[in-house]
Amino acid sequence: MQFLGSACQKVINDVKGVIKNLEVFMSQTKREQVVSHLRYVRQELREMHQGVLDDGLLPEPGEIRGVMAQMEALYELLEGKSKSKTKIESA
């Protein structure tokens, strides 16, 4: 269980880092949307982590899949921005 708790904490910290390091060229509105969404994901992960620590219970598979889907969608959004930036820089 200790390993799972530390793994959850690492993911929470990684999400926090992403919030701080959003792409500079992203529009203010889009940045606010991404930050808001990442904060929601981070809160969900905190709740899962707290459940592991307090009760020793693993989150439901559906909960994990939901958070993973949200993170994947955000990754694709950010990756799309990075690809656009790379194309602009190479031009």
DODO-985337 format. One record per residue (C-alpha): residue in three letters; x, y, z. Coordinates in steps of 0.1 Angstrom, whole numbers, plus 2048, in hexadecimal, padded with zeros to 3 digits. Layout:
% DODO-985337
+------+-----+-----+-----+
! resn !   u !   v !   w !
+------+-----+-----+-----+
!  ala !   X !   Y !   Z !
...
+------+-----+-----+-----+
//
This chain:
% DODO-985337
+------+-----+-----+-----+
! resn !   u !   v !   w !
+------+-----+-----+-----+
!  met ! 800 ! 800 ! 800 !
!  gln ! 81D ! 818 ! 807 !
!  phe ! 828 ! 815 ! 7E3 !
!  leu ! 806 ! 81D ! 7D6 !
!  gly ! 804 ! 83B ! 7ED !
!  ser ! 825 ! 849 ! 7E1 !
!  ala ! 81B ! 843 ! 7BD !
!  cys ! 7FB ! 856 ! 7C2 !
!  gln ! 80E ! 873 ! 7D2 !
!  lys ! 827 ! 873 ! 7B4 !
!  val ! 80A ! 876 ! 79B !
!  ile ! 7FB ! 892 ! 7B0 !
!  asn ! 81C ! 8A5 ! 7B0 !
!  asp ! 820 ! 89F ! 78A !
!  val ! 7FE ! 8AE ! 784 !
!  lys ! 808 ! 8CC ! 799 !
!  gly ! 827 ! 8D0 ! 784 !
!  val ! 813 ! 8CF ! 764 !
!  ile ! 7FC ! 8EB ! 772 !
!  lys ! 81B ! 901 ! 778 !
!  asn ! 82B ! 8FA ! 757 !
!  leu ! 80F ! 8FF ! 73D !
!  glu ! 81A ! 909 ! 71A !
!  val ! 821 ! 92F ! 719 !
!  phe ! 811 ! 933 ! 6F7 !
!  met ! 7F0 ! 924 ! 701 !
!  ser ! 7D4 ! 93E ! 702 !
!  gln ! 7C9 ! 94B ! 724 !
!  thr ! 7A6 ! 93B ! 721 !
!  lys ! 7B4 ! 919 ! 717 !
!  arg ! 7CE ! 91B ! 733 !
!  glu ! 7B3 ! 922 ! 74C !
!  gln ! 79F ! 905 ! 740 !
!  val ! 7BC ! 8ED ! 742 !
!  val ! 7C6 ! 8FA ! 764 !
!  ser ! 7A3 ! 8F5 ! 771 !
!  his ! 7A1 ! 8D2 ! 763 !
!  leu ! 7C2 ! 8C8 ! 771 !
!  arg ! 7B8 ! 8D5 ! 793 !
!  tyr ! 799 ! 8BF ! 791 !
!  val ! 7AE ! 8A1 ! 788 !
!  arg ! 7C7 ! 8A8 ! 7A3 !
!  gln ! 7AA ! 8AA ! 7BD !
!  glu ! 79D ! 889 ! 7B1 !
!  leu ! 7C0 ! 879 ! 7B5 !
!  arg ! 7C3 ! 888 ! 7D8 !
!  glu ! 7A2 ! 878 ! 7E2 !
!  met ! 7AD ! 857 ! 7D4 !
!  his ! 7CE ! 85A ! 7E6 !
!  gln ! 7BD ! 863 ! 807 !
!  gly ! 7A6 ! 844 ! 803 !
!  val ! 7C5 ! 82E ! 7FF !
!  leu ! 7D5 ! 83E ! 81E !
!  asp ! 7B7 ! 83F ! 834 !
!  asp ! 7A5 ! 81F ! 82C !
!  gly ! 7BE ! 80B ! 818 !
!  leu ! 7A5 ! 808 ! 7FC !
!  leu ! 7AD ! 80B ! 7D8 !
!  pro ! 798 ! 822 ! 7C2 !
!  glu ! 77E ! 813 ! 7AC !
!  pro ! 78B ! 80A ! 789 !
!  gly ! 771 ! 822 ! 77A !
!  glu ! 77E ! 83F ! 78F !
!  ile ! 7A2 ! 838 ! 783 !
!  arg ! 797 ! 835 ! 75E !
!  gly ! 784 ! 856 ! 761 !
!  val ! 7A2 ! 869 ! 76E !
!  met ! 7B9 ! 858 ! 754 !
!  ala ! 7A1 ! 862 ! 738 !
!  gln ! 7A1 ! 886 ! 744 !
!  met ! 7C7 ! 887 ! 746 !
!  glu ! 7CA ! 877 ! 723 !
!  ala ! 7B3 ! 891 ! 715 !
!  leu ! 7C8 ! 8AD ! 724 !
!  tyr ! 7E8 ! 89D ! 718 !
!  glu ! 7DB ! 89C ! 6F5 !
!  leu ! 7D1 ! 8C0 ! 6F7 !
!  leu ! 7F3 ! 8CA ! 704 !
!  glu ! 805 ! 8B3 ! 6EB !
!  gly ! 7F2 ! 8C3 ! 6CF !
!  lys ! 7FE ! 8E5 ! 6DA !
!  ser ! 822 ! 8D8 ! 6DD !
!  lys ! 820 ! 8CA ! 6BA !
!  ser ! 813 ! 8EB ! 6AD !
!  lys ! 82F ! 8FD ! 6BF !
!  thr ! 849 ! 8E5 ! 6B0 !
!  lys ! 83C ! 8EB ! 68D !
!  ile ! 83D ! 911 ! 692 !
!  glu ! 860 ! 910 ! 69F !
!  ser ! 86D ! 8FA ! 682 !
!  ala ! 85E ! 911 ! 668 !
+------+-----+-----+-----+
//
